[in-house]
Amino acid sequence: MNTDMSTLYQIDWGTILPLVIPILILHLLLLAVALFDLYHRRDLVNRPIIWLIIILLLNTVGPLIYLIIGRRMLKNDQHR
């Protein structure tokens, strides 16, 4: 495994940051929306703790899975 941190100083961050920042903002926005929705639907969603773990541990894929699949899986098919 390469543990030489000096290669990080050789990266042209000015070129990379304009690409990374929008992706990071989109990721944080998606995470916030999924957590906000889960919090407000915690009484309706089956197994909210498991969905919380999925959202937090699977990074970008977790919030997408919750927003696409988890919101449809309501207890007793109740809708607000």
C-alpha positions in Angstrom: 0.0 0.0 0.0 1.3 3.4 -0.9 1.4 5.6 2.2 3.5 8.4 0.7 1.6 11.6 1.4 3.9 13.8 -0.7 2.0 12.9 -3.8 -0.9 15.0 -2.5 1.3 18.1 -2.8 1.9 17.4 -6.5 -1.8 17.4 -7.4 -3.2 20.5 -9.2 -6.1 21.2 -6.8 -7.2 24.3 -8.8 -8.1 22.0 -11.7 -9.8 19.3 -9.6 -11.8 21.4 -7.1 -14.3 22.8 -9.7 -15.2 19.1 -10.5 -15.3 17.9 -6.9 -17.2 20.7 -5.2 -20.5 20.2 -7.2 -20.4 16.5 -6.6 -19.8 17.0 -2.9 -22.6 19.5 -2.7 -25.0 17.2 -4.5 -24.0 14.3 -2.2 -24.6 16.4 1.0 -27.9 17.7 -0.4 -29.1 14.2 -1.2 -28.0 13.0 2.3 -29.9 15.8 4.0 -33.1 15.3 2.0 -33.1 11.5 2.8 -32.4 12.1 6.5 -35.0 14.9 6.7 -37.6 12.7 5.0 -36.8 9.7 7.2 -37.1 11.8 10.3 -40.6 13.1 9.3 -41.8 9.6 8.2 -40.2 7.6 11.1 -43.6 6.5 12.4 -44.7 5.3 8.9 -41.5 3.7 7.6 -40.8 0.0 8.3 -37.6 -0.4 10.3 -36.4 3.2 10.4 -33.1 2.3 12.2 -32.1 0.0 9.3 -32.9 2.7 6.8 -30.8 5.2 8.8 -27.9 2.8 8.7 -28.3 2.3 5.0 -28.5 6.0 4.3 -25.4 6.8 6.4 -23.2 3.9 5.5 -23.8 3.5 1.7 -22.9 7.2 1.0 -24.5 8.4 -2.2 -26.3 5.0 -3.0 -27.9 4.8 0.4 -30.0 8.0 0.2 -31.0 7.1 -3.4 -32.1 3.6 -2.3 -34.2 5.1 0.5 -35.8 7.8 -1.6 -36.7 5.3 -4.4 -37.6 2.2 -2.4 -37.8 3.1 1.3 -40.5 5.8 0.9 -42.8 3.3 -0.8 -42.4 0.7 2.1 -44.9 2.2 4.6 -46.3 0.4 7.6 -49.7 -1.1 6.8 -49.6 0.8 3.4 -50.6 4.1 5.2 -50.1 7.3 3.3 -50.0 10.8 4.7 
